[in-house]
Structure formats: C-alpha cells, structure tokens
Amino acid sequence: GAGVSQSPSNKVTEKGKDVELRCDPISGHTALYWYRQRLGQGLEFLIYFQGNSAPDKSGLPSDRFSAERTGESVSTLTIQRTQQEDSAVYLCASSLEGGGPGGELFFGEGSRLTVL
Amino acid sequence: AQSVTQLDSQVPVFEEAPVELRCNYSSSVSVYLFWYVQYPNQGLQLLLKYLSGSTLVESINGFEAEFNKSQTSFHLRKPSVHISDTAEYFCAVTLSTGGFKTIFGAGTRLFVKA
C-alpha cells in the first residue's frame, strides 16, 4: 500500500483479555518500530525491527508485551492479560535503513486501545 | 543511553508572534536529529531533519532548526506563527551507529491564539 497501515483502528477490551495489533509497513522498508502514546504524553519506544537483525526489545514494559515480524513485512504486537494502564494509542512506523541517512519514519494512524 | 528532553510541554503564543520550541539530547555518539509534527486528529509526519552539513535546516512552511553540538540542542523556531501551526511537535534522535533506533521527546503542544 501507499502508507503504513494499522489495524484495528480502535479496540475496546476487558481487563485480563489478550489483544493483537497489526502493522503493515510500506513495501521495501526494512525498519519497523512500535511506539506507545498515552493520552497527553509523548511517544514511548517499545520495540524496533531492522532487517534480519535481532529486534531491539529494550522498550517493552513487561513480559506481557511481545512482538513479531515476518521478514520485512507485517508485524504483530501482542499484549497478554491487558491492564487498564495499557490503554493508549499504539503507533507503528517504518523506514528505509532505520533512522540512518535519509531515514524518515513514516507513521500509521495508530491503534487506540481501551482496557475497561 | 540516548535521551531527548523537550523542556516545554505547552507553548501558547499569539498569531504572528515568533516561537521557539526547545529540544536537548544526550548521546555518547553522533546523532541524526528530527522534528515531527502531529496536527489535531492526524498522524505524525516529518517536519525537518538534520543529518549532516549545514547546521541550520528549514521546512517548507517556515520553521527552522539549528543543530548546536556544543549545547547538544536542536531548537525549533518560526519567526511568525499562524493559527494552522497549532499542533504537537516532537523532537527525535537517532544514533549514527548501533542500529539506528529512534527515540522521541515528550512533545510540545503549540497553541496559536488569534
């Protein structure tokens, strides 16, 4: 597609349920990021995939969070046993060669997660 | 570890007044620097970037930012703002080595008043 696509755009779930958020990056982009944006706050880095390298998971807040990416295509962020503090907009971004020379990040519209 | 600090969470300003949004970073290696903007109800988009060369970079809508290595800053400025500049502005830093992870500041909400 022309841009980064995320689904679902909105997800309401009950505390304790698992959720899966999907990101379809721009074709050919080797780098993919997940960020979390809580209401009124900045972007919190979660995880970074770059080509075939091991992902940088240093931003994942707990072991309830995990993410996968198949090759240089779709990525899925999974949150197990959701808690109310997980409520946020989850943003996906992709870029050529990470953030290196010319490496502008292109963002999706985000998935808004509400945990009741 | 790298970090980005945006000192002002909110900046209210009158239309046609100048504005400066501050950004400081810390890193043990050289970095690439970016400003992203998020207009109301829209996704983030790149405003301008510094990769190398001239330390003063400009956007198409009149914003400019200057890389100051000694002060580790990358402040964003505009000499005369418009109502349409109302948005959230995020400073971002990417390390030049070690995987190019990009870290964002907490954001500055610019509110332009008539």
Interface residues (C-beta under 8 A of the other chain):
Chain A: A31 Y33 Y35 Q41 G42 L43 F45 Y48 Q50 S53 D56 L91 A93 E97 G98 G99 G100 P101 G102 G103 E104 L105 F107 G108 E109 G110
Chain B: Q6 Y32 F34 Y36 G43 L44 Q45 L46 K49 L51 S52 F90 A92 T94 S96 G99 F100 K101 T102 I103 F104 G105 A106 G107
